[in-house]
């Protein structure tokens, strides 16, 4: 996967792992079950509205809180193709790459993207295009080795393929 194109779900600062996947659902590691409860404590309609390929855009420190891998698994299993944020919590960043969820850091993009906008992301270049507003932003492109991990659907698959 070299790009993503979808409708934006927009969130603010400090979206923590407890609202991405509430702790009461951590008794399972089944991706489909986690997806069914993704974002429900911050956006009760998220799972009813999200479609395969959609994109989450947030402000600073997305994925802060506990270090659970369940959070990026829930997002990916819900069909989200990419998360764009000003910054990510470091453990969330690592967990997202490890499970093959594309994430892009870009300081400017969140300020120019609203909920419902159509956005396209080129993972090779890091360019984020807001197709609704006709604007673009330069995000942090993935290094080649990270693109290989994401293309393999995660670190374990990448290692197993080698």
Residue pairs with C-beta under 8 A, 6 or more apart in sequence:
1 81
1 102
1 123
1 150
1 151
2 122
2 123
2 124
2 147
3 120
3 121
3 122
3 123
3 124
4 53
4 55
4 81
4 82
4 102
4 120
4 121
4 123
5 53
5 81
5 118
5 119
5 120
5 121
5 131
6 51
6 53
6 54
6 55
6 80
6 81
6 82
6 118
6 119
7 51
7 54
7 55
7 116
7 117
7 118
7 119
8 54
8 55
8 56
8 57
8 113
8 114
8 115
8 116
8 117
8 118
8 119
9 39
9 43
9 46
9 49
9 50
9 54
9 55
9 56
9 57
9 80
9 115
10 56
10 57
10 58
10 110
10 113
10 114
10 115
11 42
11 43
11 56
11 57
11 58
11 59
11 62
12 58
12 59
13 58
13 59
13 60
13 61
14 60
14 61
14 64
15 42
15 58
15 61
15 62
15 63
15 64
16 63
16 64
16 65
16 66
17 63
17 64
17 65
17 66
17 67
17 68
17 70
17 71
17 92
18 41
18 65
18 66
19 39
19 41
19 42
20 38
20 39
20 42
20 63
20 71
20 74
20 75
21 34
21 37
21 38
21 68
21 70
21 71
21 73
21 74
22 37
22 40
22 41
25 33
25 34
25 37
25 70
26 68
26 70
28 34
29 70
29 73
31 73
31 74
31 76
31 77
32 77
34 70
34 73
34 74
34 77
35 47
35 74
35 77
35 78
35 79
36 47
37 47
37 74
38 46
38 47
38 50
38 74
38 75
38 77
38 78
39 46
39 47
39 75
39 78
40 46
40 47
46 78
47 78
50 78
50 79
50 80
51 79
52 79
52 81
53 79
53 81
54 79
54 80
54 81
55 80
55 81
55 82
55 83
55 84
55 119
55 121
56 62
56 75
56 80
56 82
56 83
56 84
57 83
57 84
57 85
57 109
57 110
57 113
57 119
58 83
58 84
58 85
58 86
58 110
59 85
59 86
59 110
60 85
60 86
60 87
61 85
61 87
61 88
61 89
62 83
62 85
62 87
62 88
62 89
62 92
63 71
63 72
63 88
63 89
63 91
63 92
63 93
63 95
63 96
64 89
64 92
65 89
67 91
67 95
68 95
69 95
69 98
69 99
71 92
71 95
72 92
72 95
72 96
72 99
72 101
73 99
75 83
75 96
75 101
76 99
76 100
76 101
80 101
81 102
81 121
82 101
82 102
82 103
82 104
82 121
83 96
83 101
83 102
83 103
83 104
84 103
84 104
84 105
84 106
84 109
84 110
84 113
84 119
84 121
84 128
84 139
85 103
85 104
85 105
85 106
85 110
86 105
86 106
86 107
86 109
86 110
87 105
87 107
88 96
88 103
88 105
93 103
96 102
96 103
97 103
97 146
97 149
97 150
97 155
98 149
98 154
98 155
98 156
99 153
99 154
99 155
100 149
100 150
100 151
100 152
100 153
100 154
100 155
100 157
101 150
102 121
102 123
102 142
102 150
104 121
104 123
104 126
104 128
104 139
104 140
105 139
105 140
106 126
106 128
106 137
106 138
106 139
106 140
108 137
108 138
109 128
109 130
109 137
109 139
112 130
112 133
112 135
112 137
113 119
113 128
113 130
113 133
114 132
116 132
117 130
117 131
117 132
117 133
118 130
118 131
118 132
119 128
119 129
119 130
119 131
119 132
120 128
120 129
120 131
121 127
121 128
121 129
121 139
122 128
122 129
123 141
123 142
123 147
123 150
124 141
124 142
124 147
125 141
126 138
126 139
126 140
126 141
126 142
127 136
127 137
127 138
127 139
128 136
128 137
128 138
128 139
129 135
129 136
130 136
130 137
142 150
148 158
149 155
149 158
152 158
152 161
